[in-house]
Amino acid sequence: YSPELNLIEILWRRIKYEWIPFDAYSCFENLKERLAEVLTNFNGKYDIIF
């Protein structure tokens, strides 16, 4: 198993540690809102170059 080679693992790591602020984890509703915002703006505001 090599998570560093799995594209979805790379995306999730970027979302979890760089794009969603720590305070978004305070409640489930905040987390859902921030995750929806990131996924809606992926390849725009949020981008990964593989």
PDB file of N, H, CA, C and O in Angstrom:
ATOM      1  N   TYR A   1       0.838  -1.183   0.000  1.00  0.00           N
ATOM      2  CA  TYR A   1       0.000   0.000   0.000  1.00  0.00           C
ATOM      3  C   TYR A   1       0.879   1.240   0.000  1.00  0.00           C
ATOM      4  O   TYR A   1       1.766   1.383   0.842  1.00  0.00           O
ATOM      5  N   SER A   2       0.630   2.132  -0.944  1.00  0.00           N
ATOM      6  H   SER A   2      -0.090   2.016  -1.627  1.00  0.00           H
ATOM      7  CA  SER A   2       1.439   3.350  -1.070  1.00  0.00           C
ATOM      8  C   SER A   2       0.529   4.572  -1.193  1.00  0.00           C
ATOM      9  O   SER A   2       0.203   4.981  -2.307  1.00  0.00           O
ATOM     10  N   PRO A   3       0.115   5.158  -0.077  1.00  0.00           N
ATOM     11  CA  PRO A   3      -0.801   6.295  -0.162  1.00  0.00           C
ATOM     12  C   PRO A   3      -0.212   7.489  -0.906  1.00  0.00           C
ATOM     13  O   PRO A   3      -0.954   8.292  -1.472  1.00  0.00           O
ATOM     14  N   GLU A   4       1.112   7.614  -0.910  1.00  0.00           N
ATOM     15  H   GLU A   4       1.715   6.962  -0.450  1.00  0.00           H
ATOM     16  CA  GLU A   4       1.735   8.737  -1.614  1.00  0.00           C
ATOM     17  C   GLU A   4       1.610   8.617  -3.127  1.00  0.00           C
ATOM     18  O   GLU A   4       1.860   9.589  -3.841  1.00  0.00           O
ATOM     19  N   LEU A   5       1.226   7.441  -3.635  1.00  0.00           N
ATOM     20  H   LEU A   5       1.022   6.652  -3.055  1.00  0.00           H
ATOM     21  CA  LEU A   5       1.032   7.236  -5.068  1.00  0.00           C
ATOM     22  C   LEU A   5      -0.446   7.218  -5.466  1.00  0.00           C
ATOM     23  O   LEU A   5      -0.767   7.261  -6.653  1.00  0.00           O
ATOM     24  N   ASN A   6      -1.330   7.157  -4.497  1.00  0.00           N
ATOM     25  H   ASN A   6      -1.069   7.122  -3.533  1.00  0.00           H
ATOM     26  CA  ASN A   6      -2.762   7.087  -4.753  1.00  0.00           C
ATOM     27  C   ASN A   6      -3.308   8.513  -4.879  1.00  0.00           C
ATOM     28  O   ASN A   6      -3.200   9.298  -3.937  1.00  0.00           O
ATOM     29  N   LEU A   7      -3.889   8.852  -6.025  1.00  0.00           N
ATOM     30  H   LEU A   7      -3.976   8.214  -6.791  1.00  0.00           H
ATOM     31  CA  LEU A   7      -4.326  10.223  -6.282  1.00  0.00           C
ATOM     32  C   LEU A   7      -5.399  10.701  -5.307  1.00  0.00           C
ATOM     33  O   LEU A   7      -5.375  11.861  -4.895  1.00  0.00           O
ATOM     34  N   ILE A   8      -6.331   9.842  -4.934  1.00  0.00           N
ATOM     35  H   ILE A   8      -6.350   8.900  -5.268  1.00  0.00           H
ATOM     36  CA  ILE A   8      -7.370  10.271  -3.995  1.00  0.00           C
ATOM     37  C   ILE A   8      -6.779  10.523  -2.614  1.00  0.00           C
ATOM     38  O   ILE A   8      -7.252  11.402  -1.895  1.00  0.00           O
ATOM     39  N   GLU A   9      -5.762   9.773  -2.237  1.00  0.00           N
ATOM     40  H   GLU A   9      -5.378   9.058  -2.821  1.00  0.00           H
ATOM     41  CA  GLU A   9      -5.086  10.007  -0.953  1.00  0.00           C
ATOM     42  C   GLU A   9      -4.356  11.349  -0.969  1.00  0.00           C
ATOM     43  O   GLU A   9      -4.354  12.069   0.030  1.00  0.00           O
ATOM     44  N   ILE A  10      -3.748  11.679  -2.085  1.00  0.00           N
ATOM     45  H   ILE A  10      -3.750  11.094  -2.896  1.00  0.00           H
ATOM     46  CA  ILE A  10      -3.066  12.970  -2.222  1.00  0.00           C
ATOM     47  C   ILE A  10      -4.081  14.104  -2.109  1.00  0.00           C
ATOM     48  O   ILE A  10      -3.844  15.091  -1.412  1.00  0.00           O
ATOM     49  N   LEU A  11      -5.217  13.956  -2.799  1.00  0.00           N
ATOM     50  H   LEU A  11      -5.409  13.154  -3.365  1.00  0.00           H
ATOM     51  CA  LEU A  11      -6.269  14.971  -2.730  1.00  0.00           C
ATOM     52  C   LEU A  11      -6.784  15.121  -1.304  1.00  0.00           C
ATOM     53  O   LEU A  11      -6.898  16.239  -0.803  1.00  0.00           O
ATOM     54  N   TRP A  12      -7.095  14.011  -0.650  1.00  0.00           N
ATOM     55  H   TRP A  12      -7.002  13.103  -1.057  1.00  0.00           H
ATOM     56  CA  TRP A  12      -7.621  14.083   0.711  1.00  0.00           C
ATOM     57  C   TRP A  12      -6.619  14.709   1.670  1.00  0.00           C
ATOM     58  O   TRP A  12      -7.008  15.490   2.538  1.00  0.00           O
ATOM     59  N   ARG A  13      -5.338  14.383   1.533  1.00  0.00           N
ATOM     60  H   ARG A  13      -5.022  13.749   0.827  1.00  0.00           H
ATOM     61  CA  ARG A  13      -4.308  14.971   2.397  1.00  0.00           C
ATOM     62  C   ARG A  13      -4.266  16.485   2.218  1.00  0.00           C
ATOM     63  O   ARG A  13      -4.160  17.227   3.195  1.00  0.00           O
ATOM     64  N   ARG A  14      -4.348  16.939   0.976  1.00  0.00           N
ATOM     65  H   ARG A  14      -4.434  16.336   0.183  1.00  0.00           H
ATOM     66  CA  ARG A  14      -4.334  18.379   0.704  1.00  0.00           C
ATOM     67  C   ARG A  14      -5.563  19.051   1.313  1.00  0.00           C
ATOM     68  O   ARG A  14      -5.456  20.114   1.926  1.00  0.00           O
ATOM     69  N   ILE A  15      -6.737  18.424   1.140  1.00  0.00           N
ATOM     70  H   ILE A  15      -6.824  17.561   0.642  1.00  0.00           H
ATOM     71  CA  ILE A  15      -7.969  18.979   1.717  1.00  0.00           C
ATOM     72  C   ILE A  15      -7.857  19.042   3.235  1.00  0.00           C
ATOM     73  O   ILE A  15      -8.145  20.071   3.847  1.00  0.00           O
ATOM     74  N   LYS A  16      -7.441  17.948   3.826  1.00  0.00           N
ATOM     75  H   LYS A  16      -7.207  17.113   3.329  1.00  0.00           H
ATOM     76  CA  LYS A  16      -7.429  17.812   5.286  1.00  0.00           C
ATOM     77  C   LYS A  16      -6.426  18.738   5.966  1.00  0.00           C
ATOM     78  O   LYS A  16      -6.737  19.336   6.997  1.00  0.00           O
ATOM     79  N   TYR A  17      -5.229  18.863   5.403  1.00  0.00           N
ATOM     80  H   TYR A  17      -4.976  18.378   4.566  1.00  0.00           H
ATOM     81  CA  TYR A  17      -4.172  19.590   6.097  1.00  0.00           C
ATOM     82  C   TYR A  17      -3.908  20.993   5.572  1.00  0.00           C
ATOM     83  O   TYR A  17      -3.268  21.787   6.262  1.00  0.00           O
ATOM     84  N   GLU A  18      -4.378  21.325   4.375  1.00  0.00           N
ATOM     85  H   GLU A  18      -4.898  20.681   3.815  1.00  0.00           H
ATOM     86  CA  GLU A  18      -4.046  22.634   3.816  1.00  0.00           C
ATOM     87  C   GLU A  18      -5.262  23.501   3.516  1.00  0.00           C
ATOM     88  O   GLU A  18      -5.202  24.716   3.705  1.00  0.00           O
ATOM     89  N   TRP A  19      -6.347  22.924   3.060  1.00  0.00           N
ATOM     90  H   TRP A  19      -6.396  21.937   2.906  1.00  0.00           H
ATOM     91  CA  TRP A  19      -7.468  23.725   2.577  1.00  0.00           C
ATOM     92  C   TRP A  19      -8.592  23.900   3.582  1.00  0.00           C
ATOM     93  O   TRP A  19      -9.345  24.870   3.489  1.00  0.00           O
ATOM     94  N   ILE A  20      -8.727  23.005   4.526  1.00  0.00           N
ATOM     95  H   ILE A  20      -8.116  22.218   4.601  1.00  0.00           H
ATOM     96  CA  ILE A  20      -9.775  23.139   5.542  1.00  0.00           C
ATOM     97  C   ILE A  20      -9.106  23.588   6.841  1.00  0.00           C
ATOM     98  O   ILE A  20      -8.226  22.901   7.359  1.00  0.00           O
ATOM     99  N   PRO A  21      -9.524  24.743   7.367  1.00  0.00           N
ATOM    100  CA  PRO A  21      -8.900  25.224   8.603  1.00  0.00           C
ATOM    101  C   PRO A  21      -9.294  24.368   9.804  1.00  0.00           C
ATOM    102  O   PRO A  21     -10.310  23.673   9.789  1.00  0.00           O
ATOM    103  N   PHE A  22      -8.482  24.436  10.820  1.00  0.00           N
ATOM    104  H   PHE A  22      -7.656  25.001  10.832  1.00  0.00           H
ATOM    105  CA  PHE A  22      -8.679  23.610  12.005  1.00  0.00           C
ATOM    106  C   PHE A  22     -10.039  23.852  12.653  1.00  0.00           C
ATOM    107  O   PHE A  22     -10.658  22.904  13.138  1.00  0.00           O
ATOM    108  N   ASP A  23     -10.517  25.085  12.673  1.00  0.00           N
ATOM    109  H   ASP A  23     -10.015  25.855  12.279  1.00  0.00           H
ATOM    110  CA  ASP A  23     -11.789  25.377  13.336  1.00  0.00           C
ATOM    111  C   ASP A  23     -12.994  24.764  12.620  1.00  0.00           C
ATOM    112  O   ASP A  23     -14.075  24.696  13.204  1.00  0.00           O
ATOM    113  N   ALA A  24     -12.836  24.322  11.388  1.00  0.00           N
ATOM    114  H   ALA A  24     -11.958  24.377  10.914  1.00  0.00           H
ATOM    115  CA  ALA A  24     -13.933  23.671  10.664  1.00  0.00           C
ATOM    116  C   ALA A  24     -14.280  22.318  11.278  1.00  0.00           C
ATOM    117  O   ALA A  24     -15.374  21.799  11.057  1.00  0.00           O
ATOM    118  N   TYR A  25     -13.365  21.751  12.040  1.00  0.00           N
ATOM    119  H   TYR A  25     -12.477  22.173  12.220  1.00  0.00           H
ATOM    120  CA  TYR A  25     -13.600  20.451  12.666  1.00  0.00           C
ATOM    121  C   TYR A  25     -14.349  20.566  13.997  1.00  0.00           C
ATOM    122  O   TYR A  25     -14.541  19.563  14.684  1.00  0.00           O
ATOM    123  N   SER A  26     -14.770  21.769  14.363  1.00  0.00           N
ATOM    124  H   SER A  26     -14.614  22.584  13.805  1.00  0.00           H
ATOM    125  CA  SER A  26     -15.442  21.961  15.651  1.00  0.00           C
ATOM    126  C   SER A  26     -16.824  21.310  15.692  1.00  0.00           C
ATOM    127  O   SER A  26     -17.269  20.862  16.749  1.00  0.00           O
ATOM    128  N   CYS A  27     -17.499  21.257  14.549  1.00  0.00           N
ATOM    129  H   CYS A  27     -17.137  21.621  13.690  1.00  0.00           H
ATOM    130  CA  CYS A  27     -18.778  20.553  14.489  1.00  0.00           C
ATOM    131  C   CYS A  27     -18.978  20.015  13.072  1.00  0.00           C
ATOM    132  O   CYS A  27     -18.366  20.491  12.116  1.00  0.00           O
ATOM    133  N   PHE A  28     -19.832  19.034  12.966  1.00  0.00           N
ATOM    134  H   PHE A  28     -20.329  18.647  13.743  1.00  0.00           H
ATOM    135  CA  PHE A  28     -20.033  18.343  11.698  1.00  0.00           C
ATOM    136  C   PHE A  28     -20.573  19.275  10.618  1.00  0.00           C
ATOM    137  O   PHE A  28     -20.176  19.165   9.458  1.00  0.00           O
ATOM    138  N   GLU A  29     -21.470  20.192  10.978  1.00  0.00           N
ATOM    139  H   GLU A  29     -21.793  20.282  11.921  1.00  0.00           H
ATOM    140  CA  GLU A  29     -22.037  21.122   9.994  1.00  0.00           C
ATOM    141  C   GLU A  29     -20.956  22.020   9.398  1.00  0.00           C
ATOM    142  O   GLU A  29     -20.945  22.244   8.188  1.00  0.00           O
ATOM    143  N   ASN A  30     -20.048  22.536  10.224  1.00  0.00           N
ATOM    144  H   ASN A  30     -20.057  22.354  11.207  1.00  0.00           H
ATOM    145  CA  ASN A  30     -18.939  23.359   9.719  1.00  0.00           C
ATOM    146  C   ASN A  30     -18.068  22.559   8.766  1.00  0.00           C
ATOM    147  O   ASN A  30     -17.668  23.053   7.712  1.00  0.00           O
ATOM    148  N   LEU A  31     -17.782  21.334   9.139  1.00  0.00           N
ATOM    149  H   LEU A  31     -18.108  20.932   9.996  1.00  0.00           H
ATOM    150  CA  LEU A  31     -16.943  20.485   8.302  1.00  0.00           C
ATOM    151  C   LEU A  31     -17.607  20.221   6.958  1.00  0.00           C
ATOM    152  O   LEU A  31     -16.954  20.288   5.917  1.00  0.00           O
ATOM    153  N   LYS A  32     -18.902  19.923   6.975  1.00  0.00           N
ATOM    154  H   LYS A  32     -19.432  19.868   7.821  1.00  0.00           H
ATOM    155  CA  LYS A  32     -19.628  19.688   5.721  1.00  0.00           C
ATOM    156  C   LYS A  32     -19.604  20.923   4.828  1.00  0.00           C
ATOM    157  O   LYS A  32     -19.403  20.810   3.619  1.00  0.00           O
ATOM    158  N   GLU A  33     -19.808  22.097   5.414  1.00  0.00           N
ATOM    159  H   GLU A  33     -19.971  22.189   6.396  1.00  0.00           H
ATOM    160  CA  GLU A  33     -19.811  23.337   4.634  1.00  0.00           C
ATOM    161  C   GLU A  33     -18.450  23.601   3.999  1.00  0.00           C
ATOM    162  O   GLU A  33     -18.369  23.935   2.817  1.00  0.00           O
ATOM    163  N   ARG A  34     -17.386  23.452   4.778  1.00  0.00           N
ATOM    164  H   ARG A  34     -17.452  23.181   5.738  1.00  0.00           H
ATOM    165  CA  ARG A  34     -16.043  23.713   4.246  1.00  0.00           C
ATOM    166  C   ARG A  34     -15.654  22.689   3.196  1.00  0.00           C
ATOM    167  O   ARG A  34     -15.044  23.040   2.185  1.00  0.00           O
ATOM    168  N   LEU A  35     -15.998  21.427   3.421  1.00  0.00           N
ATOM    169  H   LEU A  35     -16.493  21.142   4.242  1.00  0.00           H
ATOM    170  CA  LEU A  35     -15.693  20.386   2.448  1.00  0.00           C
ATOM    171  C   LEU A  35     -16.458  20.627   1.152  1.00  0.00           C
ATOM    172  O   LEU A  35     -15.902  20.463   0.067  1.00  0.00           O
ATOM    173  N   ALA A  36     -17.714  21.009   1.254  1.00  0.00           N
ATOM    174  H   ALA A  36     -18.165  21.142   2.136  1.00  0.00           H
ATOM    175  CA  ALA A  36     -18.506  21.318   0.060  1.00  0.00           C
ATOM    176  C   ALA A  36     -17.900  22.495  -0.695  1.00  0.00           C
ATOM    177  O   ALA A  36     -17.863  22.491  -1.925  1.00  0.00           O
ATOM    178  N   GLU A  37     -17.428  23.498   0.031  1.00  0.00           N
ATOM    179  H   GLU A  37     -17.458  23.501   1.031  1.00  0.00           H
ATOM    180  CA  GLU A  37     -16.807  24.665  -0.606  1.00  0.00           C
ATOM    181  C   GLU A  37     -15.534  24.272  -1.351  1.00  0.00           C
ATOM    182  O   GLU A  37     -15.302  24.729  -2.470  1.00  0.00           O
ATOM    183  N   VAL A  38     -14.717  23.431  -0.737  1.00  0.00           N
ATOM    184  H   VAL A  38     -14.905  23.060   0.172  1.00  0.00           H
ATOM    185  CA  VAL A  38     -13.483  22.980  -1.384  1.00  0.00           C
ATOM    186  C   VAL A  38     -13.801  22.164  -2.630  1.00  0.00           C
ATOM    187  O   VAL A  38     -13.216  22.397  -3.687  1.00  0.00           O
ATOM    188  N   LEU A  39     -14.713  21.219  -2.517  1.00  0.00           N
ATOM    189  H   LEU A  39     -15.189  21.030  -1.658  1.00  0.00           H
ATOM    190  CA  LEU A  39     -15.024  20.358  -3.658  1.00  0.00           C
ATOM    191  C   LEU A  39     -15.707  21.127  -4.785  1.00  0.00           C
ATOM    192  O   LEU A  39     -15.494  20.816  -5.957  1.00  0.00           O
ATOM    193  N   THR A  40     -16.519  22.119  -4.452  1.00  0.00           N
ATOM    194  H   THR A  40     -16.692  22.372  -3.500  1.00  0.00           H
ATOM    195  CA  THR A  40     -17.172  22.941  -5.470  1.00  0.00           C
ATOM    196  C   THR A  40     -16.152  23.776  -6.237  1.00  0.00           C
ATOM    197  O   THR A  40     -16.304  23.993  -7.439  1.00  0.00           O
ATOM    198  N   ASN A  41     -15.120  24.242  -5.552  1.00  0.00           N
ATOM    199  H   ASN A  41     -14.996  24.065  -4.576  1.00  0.00           H
ATOM    200  CA  ASN A  41     -14.123  25.118  -6.167  1.00  0.00           C
ATOM    201  C   ASN A  41     -12.844  24.399  -6.579  1.00  0.00           C
ATOM    202  O   ASN A  41     -11.835  25.039  -6.875  1.00  0.00           O
ATOM    203  N   PHE A  42     -12.887  23.066  -6.598  1.00  0.00           N
ATOM    204  H   PHE A  42     -13.707  22.546  -6.358  1.00  0.00           H
ATOM    205  CA  PHE A  42     -11.709  22.312  -7.025  1.00  0.00           C
ATOM    206  C   PHE A  42     -11.441  22.589  -8.500  1.00  0.00           C
ATOM    207  O   PHE A  42     -12.378  22.691  -9.293  1.00  0.00           O
ATOM    208  N   ASN A  43     -10.185  22.709  -8.867  1.00  0.00           N
ATOM    209  H   ASN A  43      -9.424  22.627  -8.223  1.00  0.00           H
ATOM    210  CA  ASN A  43      -9.706  23.106 -10.197  1.00  0.00           C
ATOM    211  C   ASN A  43      -9.964  24.573 -10.476  1.00  0.00           C
ATOM    212  O   ASN A  43      -9.871  25.007 -11.624  1.00  0.00           O
ATOM    213  N   GLY A  44     -10.282  25.331  -9.466  1.00  0.00           N
ATOM    214  H   GLY A  44     -10.357  24.978  -8.534  1.00  0.00           H
ATOM    215  CA  GLY A  44     -10.419  26.771  -9.560  1.00  0.00           C
ATOM    216  C   GLY A  44      -9.538  27.374  -8.482  1.00  0.00           C
ATOM    217  O   GLY A  44      -8.331  27.547  -8.652  1.00  0.00           O
ATOM    218  N   LYS A  45     -10.182  27.686  -7.370  1.00  0.00           N
ATOM    219  H   LYS A  45     -11.163  27.545  -7.232  1.00  0.00           H
ATOM    220  CA  LYS A  45      -9.464  28.219  -6.211  1.00  0.00           C
ATOM    221  C   LYS A  45      -8.534  27.170  -5.602  1.00  0.00           C
ATOM    222  O   LYS A  45      -7.442  27.490  -5.133  1.00  0.00           O
ATOM    223  N   TYR A  46      -8.979  25.928  -5.617  1.00  0.00           N
ATOM    224  H   TYR A  46      -9.866  25.668  -5.998  1.00  0.00           H
ATOM    225  CA  TYR A  46      -8.193  24.819  -5.064  1.00  0.00           C
ATOM    226  C   TYR A  46      -7.732  23.936  -6.215  1.00  0.00           C
ATOM    227  O   TYR A  46      -8.548  23.463  -7.005  1.00  0.00           O
ATOM    228  N   ASP A  47      -6.439  23.718  -6.307  1.00  0.00           N
ATOM    229  H   ASP A  47      -5.776  24.103  -5.665  1.00  0.00           H
ATOM    230  CA  ASP A  47      -5.904  22.972  -7.442  1.00  0.00           C
ATOM    231  C   ASP A  47      -4.690  22.155  -7.014  1.00  0.00           C
ATOM    232  O   ASP A  47      -3.963  22.529  -6.094  1.00  0.00           O
ATOM    233  N   ILE A  48      -4.488  21.045  -7.693  1.00  0.00           N
ATOM    234  H   ILE A  48      -5.079  20.741  -8.440  1.00  0.00           H
ATOM    235  CA  ILE A  48      -3.321  20.188  -7.471  1.00  0.00           C
ATOM    236  C   ILE A  48      -2.687  19.924  -8.824  1.00  0.00           C
ATOM    237  O   ILE A  48      -3.375  19.595  -9.790  1.00  0.00           O
ATOM    238  N   ILE A  49      -1.396  20.069  -8.886  1.00  0.00           N
ATOM    239  H   ILE A  49      -0.837  20.336  -8.101  1.00  0.00           H
ATOM    240  CA  ILE A  49      -0.645  19.708 -10.087  1.00  0.00           C
ATOM    241  C   ILE A  49       0.012  18.359  -9.811  1.00  0.00           C
ATOM    242  O   ILE A  49       0.886  18.251  -8.950  1.00  0.00           O
ATOM    243  N   PHE A  50      -0.410  17.338 -10.541  1.00  0.00           N
ATOM    244  H   PHE A  50      -1.120  17.425 -11.240  1.00  0.00           H
ATOM    245  CA  PHE A  50       0.165  16.002 -10.354  1.00  0.00           C
ATOM    246  C   PHE A  50       1.344  15.812 -11.268  1.00  0.00           C
ATOM    247  O   PHE A  50       1.965  14.749 -11.260  1.00  0.00           O
TER     248      PHE A  50
END
